[in-house]
Each structure stands twice: as structure tokens, then as C-alpha cells.
Amino acid sequence: MSWRGAFLLAAGVTVATAAAASGAEPVGAGPLNRLGWLAGCWQQEKSGRVTQEQWMAPLGGTMLGVGRIVSGGRTVEYEYLHIEEKDGALVYTAHPSGQPSDSFRQIEITDDKIVFANPEHDFPQRIRYTRVGPDSLLAQIEGERNGATRVIDYPMARVACGAAAAGEARH
């Protein structure tokens, strides 16, 4: 091993030991980082409506997101979103346009899926994101409404962030 290799190995052990002693979580560890695949821009186009979500990568204990629905060339709904760890579980909080904010607690997490629930919320009571492939996901909202279970699917494809939706004028 070269002196540089030995130095880098010693430095890495020192940093890891200091992090363990301080109780700090190593970079890349923890449940929030399992959602790294969600980071980026996602879009669905269906029946003249464009649904978009954009998520920032996990950093500082949060993932921040924004979503909107555009119909007839106008934004008809939007929401600000964040996911953070609280008391050992991830919590998804939505701040939708024209409605009060509400939070949903993680009830399931795998490397390809996250499910949040809030049984006290009117609709939805569950929010689910499932990675279908490297460039596709299925977002779902689900819950009871008027005595019946309702599920709304949003199959989305990864798109370039900042790109205009198909059919909109490009400047």
C-alpha cells in the first residue's frame, strides 16, 4: 500500500470513529436515504392534464418537494411537500393549495416502496410511492370516501427538471 493509500485509510477510520463516538449517522445511512430514488422530476400526462412532482435529494434530514396539476394551460392545484424523520419513522407533510396542511406517518418502507398513512385524514388516508424502474414510478393516493375504498394512480416518468411539458411553448 502506498503512503497515500495508508493516509486515506487512516483518515477514513478516524472520521468513521469520530462519527460513531458522536452518535452522528454516517452519510447514506438511515431510512430517509432509502428514498434517494425519488429525487428528481416526475410527470404524468393524461386527458389534457399534466401532473408533475419534483423532489430534492435527501440532505440535512429532509427531502423537499413540490407538485402541481396543470389543465387547460393553467395551474389548477399545487402543493409543497416535505419528508423528514421523526421519532424513528419518516413523516410526509403536504401543504396543498386551498387546504390545511396535514402529515402522514410511514407504515411501510422497502428499497422500492414507501407508504405513509393518516387514518384521521378525510381523503386520502394513505400515500404510496413505488419505484417501477429507474425512470418510472407509481404514486398512489388511497382511502375511504363515502363508504367505499378509492385508489387513484399516478404512473409517472422521470423527466428533465425544468423541461416544459409536451405541447407547451418552449422559449
Backbone as CSV, one residue per row, in Angstrom:
resi,resn,N_x,N_y,N_z,CA_x,CA_y,CA_z,C_x,C_y,C_z
1,MET,0.862,-1.176,0.000,0.000,0.000,0.000,0.902,1.230,0.000
2,SER,0.556,2.199,-0.831,1.331,3.432,-0.893,1.077,4.269,0.359
3,TRP,1.927,5.270,0.579,1.724,6.155,1.733,0.416,6.911,1.606
4,ARG,0.022,7.257,0.349,-1.260,7.957,0.167,-2.429,7.054,0.540
5,GLY,-2.340,5.801,0.116,-3.405,4.846,0.449,-3.515,4.641,1.947
6,ALA,-2.359,4.511,2.620,-2.364,4.336,4.074,-2.926,5.575,4.759
7,PHE,-2.564,6.766,4.264,-3.073,8.015,4.843,-4.589,8.097,4.678
8,LEU,-5.088,7.799,3.469,-6.538,7.870,3.231,-7.282,6.852,4.083
9,LEU,-6.727,5.654,4.225,-7.355,4.641,5.070,-7.401,5.114,6.522
10,ALA,-6.298,5.650,7.026,-6.253,6.146,8.410,-7.220,7.308,8.608
11,ALA,-7.280,8.196,7.641,-8.198,9.341,7.739,-9.645,8.853,7.752
12,GLY,-9.962,7.873,6.911,-11.327,7.331,6.866,-11.716,6.674,8.178
13,VAL,-10.794,5.904,8.766,-11.067,5.262,10.056,-11.273,6.319,11.133
14,THR,-10.471,7.376,11.123,-10.597,8.452,12.116,-11.952,9.136,12.003
15,VAL,-12.373,9.457,10.779,-13.668,10.118,10.583,-14.809,9.198,11.005
16,ALA,-14.744,7.922,10.619,-15.806,6.982,10.986,-15.879,6.800,12.495
17,THR,-14.715,6.712,13.157,-14.682,6.566,14.612,-15.257,7.793,15.294
18,ALA,-14.895,8.993,14.810,-15.412,10.230,15.393,-16.919,10.319,15.211
19,ALA,-17.416,9.921,14.049,-18.867,9.958,13.815,-19.585,8.985,14.734
20,ALA,-19.022,7.780,14.907,-19.652,6.802,15.782,-19.647,7.291,17.225
21,ALA,-18.539,7.879,17.656,-18.436,8.365,19.032,-19.405,9.516,19.286
22,SER,-19.651,10.331,18.273,-20.544,11.477,18.461,-22.008,11.086,18.334
23,GLY,-22.273,9.855,17.866,-23.651,9.433,17.659,-24.196,9.900,16.322
24,ALA,-23.360,10.543,15.516,-23.811,11.030,14.213,-24.048,9.850,13.282
25,GLU,-25.041,9.983,12.445,-25.350,8.954,11.469,-24.460,9.138,10.258
26,PRO,-23.783,8.076,9.784,-22.931,8.234,8.616,-23.747,8.664,7.401
27,VAL,-23.082,9.374,6.485,-23.747,9.781,5.248,-24.229,8.529,4.529
28,GLY,-25.461,8.563,4.037,-26.010,7.425,3.310,-26.755,6.444,4.200
29,ALA,-26.769,6.649,5.501,-27.464,5.744,6.404,-28.817,6.337,6.775
30,GLY,-29.691,5.510,7.326,-30.978,5.999,7.796,-32.085,5.795,6.788
31,PRO,-33.324,5.787,7.266,-34.456,5.482,6.379,-34.682,6.521,5.283
32,LEU,-34.388,7.788,5.546,-34.627,8.807,4.528,-33.781,8.554,3.286
33,ASN,-32.560,8.097,3.475,-31.690,7.859,2.333,-32.138,6.679,1.481
34,ARG,-33.033,5.833,2.005,-33.603,4.754,1.190,-34.512,5.314,0.104
35,LEU,-34.892,6.592,0.232,-35.770,7.214,-0.760,-35.014,8.025,-1.804
36,GLY,-33.711,7.866,-1.877,-32.920,8.607,-2.847,-33.437,8.456,-4.270
37,TRP,-34.032,7.305,-4.582,-34.574,7.057,-5.927,-35.727,8.000,-6.271
38,LEU,-36.367,8.602,-5.275,-37.482,9.508,-5.503,-37.015,10.891,-5.966
39,ALA,-35.757,11.225,-5.703,-35.229,12.546,-6.062,-35.275,12.745,-7.576
40,GLY,-35.680,13.933,-7.974,-35.732,14.268,-9.394,-37.098,14.784,-9.779
41,CYS,-37.329,14.821,-11.081,-38.572,15.369,-11.622,-39.379,14.262,-12.285
42,TRP,-40.678,14.250,-12.008,-41.590,13.201,-12.456,-42.811,13.841,-13.106
43,GLN,-43.371,13.158,-14.110,-44.509,13.746,-14.805,-45.432,12.671,-15.363
44,GLN,-46.717,12.996,-15.346,-47.751,12.196,-15.993,-48.586,13.131,-16.853
45,GLU,-48.872,12.720,-18.076,-49.779,13.463,-18.951,-50.943,12.539,-19.277
46,LYS,-52.160,13.022,-18.981,-53.333,12.175,-19.196,-54.549,13.063,-19.408
47,SER,-55.256,12.839,-20.492,-56.513,13.541,-20.786,-56.369,15.064,-20.689
48,GLY,-55.287,15.592,-21.239,-55.094,17.040,-21.238,-54.623,17.634,-19.919
49,ARG,-54.341,16.786,-18.947,-53.834,17.248,-17.640,-52.386,16.800,-17.478
50,VAL,-51.575,17.674,-16.931,-50.184,17.355,-16.653,-50.007,17.386,-15.139
51,THR,-49.557,16.277,-14.588,-49.261,16.186,-13.160,-47.750,16.081,-13.022
52,GLN,-47.157,16.947,-12.201,-45.711,16.959,-12.007,-45.371,16.956,-10.525
53,GLU,-44.276,16.276,-10.192,-43.678,16.359,-8.861,-42.180,16.499,-9.037
54,GLN,-41.584,17.283,-8.166,-40.136,17.436,-8.155,-39.670,17.278,-6.717
55,TRP,-38.691,16.381,-6.507,-38.161,16.105,-5.177,-36.669,16.364,-5.138
56,MET,-36.230,17.076,-4.112,-34.804,17.262,-3.856,-34.280,16.003,-3.163
57,ALA,-33.006,15.699,-3.369,-32.376,14.531,-2.745,-32.343,14.689,-1.230
58,PRO,-32.286,13.572,-0.500,-32.171,13.660,0.959,-30.917,14.431,1.357
59,LEU,-31.106,15.407,2.241,-29.990,16.188,2.749,-30.462,16.914,4.005
60,GLY,-29.654,16.892,5.029,-29.982,17.612,6.257,-31.205,17.050,6.967
61,GLY,-31.512,15.779,6.717,-32.647,15.150,7.394,-33.998,15.393,6.741
62,THR,-33.997,15.971,5.531,-35.276,16.210,4.848,-35.166,15.923,3.362
63,MET,-36.313,15.681,2.771,-36.490,15.731,1.322,-37.583,16.764,1.106
64,LEU,-37.346,17.720,0.219,-38.328,18.754,-0.070,-38.875,18.527,-1.469
65,GLY,-40.180,18.759,-1.629,-40.811,18.542,-2.918,-41.879,19.567,-3.209
66,VAL,-42.273,19.590,-4.465,-43.349,20.460,-4.915,-44.101,19.703,-6.009
67,GLY,-45.402,19.906,-6.056,-46.202,19.258,-7.090,-47.223,20.230,-7.653
68,ARG,-47.649,19.946,-8.886,-48.700,20.760,-9.474,-49.448,19.949,-10.515
69,ILE,-50.690,20.386,-10.735,-51.518,19.835,-11.803,-51.903,21.000,-12.702
70,VAL,-51.647,20.827,-14.003,-51.953,21.850,-14.994,-53.002,21.290,-15.939
71,SER,-54.051,22.060,-16.158,-55.118,21.670,-17.076,-55.538,22.903,-17.866
72,GLY,-55.688,22.758,-19.164,-56.084,23.891,-19.993,-55.076,25.029,-19.947
73,GLY,-53.797,24.701,-19.752,-52.762,25.716,-19.711,-52.681,26.507,-18.417
74,ARG,-53.447,26.089,-17.378,-53.452,26.798,-16.088,-53.182,25.816,-14.950
75,THR,-52.456,26.305,-13.957,-52.243,25.503,-12.751,-53.551,25.473,-11.971
76,VAL,-54.083,24.266,-11.752,-55.357,24.134,-11.036,-55.161,23.647,-9.603
77,GLU,-54.017,23.023,-9.325,-53.677,22.594,-7.966,-52.165,22.618,-7.822
78,TYR,-51.701,22.876,-6.608,-50.279,22.767,-6.302,-50.136,22.417,-4.836
79,GLU,-48.955,21.897,-4.485,-48.674,21.630,-3.076,-47.177,21.604,-2.838
80,TYR,-46.828,22.004,-1.625,-45.460,21.932,-1.147,-45.379,20.714,-0.237
81,LEU,-44.294,19.959,-0.341,-44.182,18.685,0.354,-42.849,18.596,1.088
82,HIS,-42.844,17.884,2.188,-41.562,17.534,2.790,-41.667,16.212,3.539
83,ILE,-40.544,15.507,3.537,-40.423,14.235,4.240,-39.262,14.398,5.204
84,GLU,-39.483,14.031,6.454,-38.418,14.096,7.454,-38.588,12.949,8.438
85,GLU,-37.505,12.627,9.134,-37.570,11.579,10.140,-37.967,12.193,11.479
86,LYS,-38.978,11.580,12.112,-39.426,11.987,13.441,-39.685,10.736,14.260
87,ASP,-39.068,10.663,15.415,-39.285,9.545,16.333,-39.109,8.184,15.657
88,GLY,-38.085,8.055,14.815,-37.744,6.768,14.210,-38.511,6.391,12.959
89,ALA,-39.410,7.241,12.492,-40.162,6.939,11.262,-40.174,8.179,10.378
90,LEU,-40.395,7.964,9.103,-40.492,9.088,8.184,-41.892,9.675,8.229
91,VAL,-41.974,10.996,8.112,-43.256,11.700,8.122,-43.336,12.559,6.859
92,TYR,-44.424,12.397,6.130,-44.702,13.121,4.883,-45.717,14.204,5.225
93,THR,-45.362,15.459,4.975,-46.277,16.560,5.244,-46.573,17.276,3.939
94,ALA,-47.860,17.443,3.661,-48.306,18.128,2.450,-48.963,19.445,2.829
95,HIS,-48.647,20.456,2.042,-49.238,21.788,2.194,-49.959,22.097,0.876
96,PRO,-51.177,21.557,0.684,-51.866,21.722,-0.603,-52.541,23.082,-0.746
97,SER,-52.660,23.516,-1.987,-53.311,24.801,-2.269,-54.761,24.756,-1.796
98,GLY,-55.150,25.796,-1.074,-56.537,25.927,-0.650,-56.989,24.978,0.437
99,GLN,-56.080,24.243,1.056,-56.452,23.284,2.093,-55.444,23.356,3.239
100,PRO,-55.844,22.906,4.427,-54.887,22.895,5.530,-53.805,21.828,5.330
101,SER,-52.653,22.047,5.914,-51.556,21.077,5.867,-51.920,19.854,6.696
102,ASP,-51.329,18.716,6.328,-51.518,17.510,7.125,-50.319,16.596,6.961
103,SER,-50.098,15.735,7.949,-48.951,14.836,7.954,-49.400,13.388,7.935
104,PHE,-48.562,12.544,7.331,-48.810,11.112,7.184,-47.546,10.395,7.639
105,ARG,-47.699,9.375,8.496,-46.549,8.665,9.067,-46.260,7.398,8.263
106,GLN,-44.982,7.113,8.099,-44.546,5.906,7.391,-45.106,4.668,8.071
107,ILE,-45.708,3.768,7.266,-46.155,2.486,7.799,-45.448,1.322,7.110
108,GLU,-44.793,1.619,5.977,-44.045,0.577,5.265,-42.937,1.246,4.469
109,ILE,-41.756,0.606,4.454,-40.663,1.094,3.619,-39.831,-0.091,3.163
110,THR,-39.525,-0.113,1.868,-38.588,-1.075,1.291,-37.651,-0.262,0.404
111,ASP,-36.769,-0.938,-0.301,-35.863,-0.218,-1.199,-36.598,0.341,-2.413
112,ASP,-37.829,-0.124,-2.674,-38.584,0.307,-3.854,-39.957,0.891,-3.547
113,LYS,-40.290,1.015,-2.263,-41.640,1.489,-1.944,-41.662,2.170,-0.585
114,ILE,-42.517,3.199,-0.489,-42.788,3.860,0.790,-44.284,4.089,0.872
115,VAL,-44.865,3.788,2.028,-46.293,4.009,2.261,-46.430,4.842,3.533
116,PHE,-47.195,5.926,3.412,-47.496,6.799,4.545,-48.986,6.704,4.827
117,ALA,-49.377,6.861,6.089,-50.796,6.785,6.439,-51.166,7.816,7.495
118,ASN,-52.408,8.260,7.401,-53.028,9.112,8.409,-54.504,8.732,8.427
119,PRO,-54.899,7.795,9.315,-56.279,7.319,9.334,-57.301,8.399,9.681
120,GLU,-56.855,9.500,10.276,-57.763,10.578,10.665,-58.034,11.572,9.533
121,HIS,-57.271,11.498,8.461,-57.431,12.442,7.347,-58.670,12.076,6.527
122,ASP,-59.339,13.089,5.952,-60.563,12.814,5.188,-60.265,11.966,3.953
123,PHE,-59.493,12.440,3.026,-59.045,11.683,1.866,-57.841,12.388,1.307
124,PRO,-56.813,11.665,1.015,-56.597,10.230,1.199,-56.154,9.909,2.628
125,GLN,-56.208,8.637,2.967,-55.647,8.199,4.247,-54.269,7.559,4.060
126,ARG,-53.955,7.152,2.811,-52.653,6.564,2.509,-52.059,7.202,1.253
127,ILE,-50.743,7.393,1.285,-49.982,7.908,0.146,-48.849,6.916,-0.092
128,ARG,-48.728,6.482,-1.337,-47.752,5.434,-1.656,-46.939,5.849,-2.883
129,TYR,-45.621,5.624,-2.802,-44.730,5.783,-3.949,-44.029,4.441,-4.162
130,THR,-44.102,3.915,-5.382,-43.452,2.655,-5.717,-42.555,2.862,-6.927
131,ARG,-41.287,2.517,-6.781,-40.363,2.587,-7.919,-40.662,1.407,-8.826
132,VAL,-40.996,1.703,-10.082,-41.303,0.664,-11.056,-40.047,0.330,-11.860
133,GLY,-39.244,1.318,-12.126,-37.990,1.154,-12.861,-37.137,2.370,-12.595
134,PRO,-35.952,2.455,-13.224,-35.073,3.591,-12.949,-35.680,4.930,-13.370
135,ASP,-36.587,4.907,-14.329,-37.177,6.146,-14.827,-38.700,6.157,-14.748
136,SER,-39.255,5.340,-13.855,-40.710,5.348,-13.692,-41.086,4.995,-12.262
137,LEU,-42.188,5.586,-11.823,-42.724,5.285,-10.506,-44.241,5.348,-10.566
138,LEU,-44.862,4.765,-9.569,-46.307,4.828,-9.415,-46.588,5.526,-8.097
139,ALA,-47.184,6.717,-8.186,-47.654,7.417,-6.998,-49.130,7.073,-6.856
140,GLN,-49.574,6.825,-5.646,-50.980,6.482,-5.409,-51.484,7.191,-4.165
141,ILE,-52.742,7.586,-4.228,-53.444,8.028,-3.029,-54.623,7.090,-2.865
142,GLU,-54.921,6.776,-1.606,-55.933,5.756,-1.328,-56.652,6.091,-0.036
143,GLY,-57.910,5.714,0.017,-58.642,5.890,1.257,-60.111,5.618,1.103
144,GLU,-60.807,5.771,2.210,-62.250,5.583,2.243,-62.924,6.902,1.930
145,ARG,-63.907,6.852,1.050,-64.694,8.029,0.729,-66.126,7.555,0.461
146,ASN,-67.069,8.094,1.233,-68.474,7.709,1.116,-68.663,6.203,1.238
147,GLY,-67.915,5.581,2.173,-68.080,4.167,2.462,-67.393,3.229,1.496
148,ALA,-66.687,3.746,0.514,-66.014,2.892,-0.462,-64.529,3.232,-0.503
149,THR,-63.705,2.202,-0.735,-62.277,2.425,-0.885,-62.012,2.949,-2.289
150,ARG,-61.234,4.003,-2.353,-60.906,4.619,-3.635,-59.378,4.708,-3.747
151,VAL,-58.860,4.322,-4.912,-57.433,4.404,-5.185,-57.261,5.212,-6.467
152,ILE,-56.393,6.209,-6.417,-56.086,7.000,-7.611,-54.613,6.793,-7.922
153,ASP,-54.343,6.317,-9.148,-52.985,6.038,-9.599,-52.434,7.193,-10.411
154,TYR,-51.163,7.473,-10.203,-50.422,8.460,-10.980,-49.140,7.803,-11.483
155,PRO,-49.220,7.035,-12.578,-47.975,6.487,-13.127,-47.160,7.638,-13.719
156,MET,-45.922,7.766,-13.292,-45.102,8.904,-13.704,-43.786,8.443,-14.304
157,ALA,-43.297,9.265,-15.223,-41.995,9.029,-15.845,-41.039,10.125,-15.396
158,ARG,-39.777,9.755,-15.279,-38.750,10.746,-14.959,-38.583,11.665,-16.160
159,VAL,-38.518,12.963,-15.905,-38.309,13.957,-16.956,-37.167,14.875,-16.521
160,ALA,-36.623,15.578,-17.492,-35.572,16.543,-17.172,-36.186,17.672,-16.341
161,CYS,-35.550,18.000,-15.240,-36.055,19.103,-14.418,-35.965,20.407,-15.200
162,GLY,-37.014,21.186,-15.126,-37.052,22.466,-15.835,-37.559,22.371,-17.251
163,ALA,-37.762,21.145,-17.743,-38.268,20.983,-19.106,-39.762,21.275,-19.130
164,ALA,-40.220,21.946,-20.153,-41.660,22.222,-20.298,-42.369,20.933,-20.659
165,ALA,-43.625,20.833,-20.264,-44.429,19.673,-20.612,-44.624,19.654,-22.135
166,ALA,-44.777,18.470,-22.675,-45.027,18.335,-24.111,-46.249,19.163,-24.477
167,GLY,-46.180,19.818,-25.587,-47.327,20.590,-26.050,-47.291,22.055,-25.593
168,GLU,-46.440,22.403,-24.612,-46.341,23.788,-24.182,-45.259,24.483,-24.990
169,ALA,-45.413,25.764,-25.176,-44.439,26.535,-25.958,-43.095,26.513,-25.248
170,ARG,-42.059,26.362,-26.019,-40.690,26.400,-25.492,-40.096,27.751,-25.885
171,HIS,-39.425,28.376,-24.941,-38.851,29.716,-25.181,-37.375,29.613,-25.464
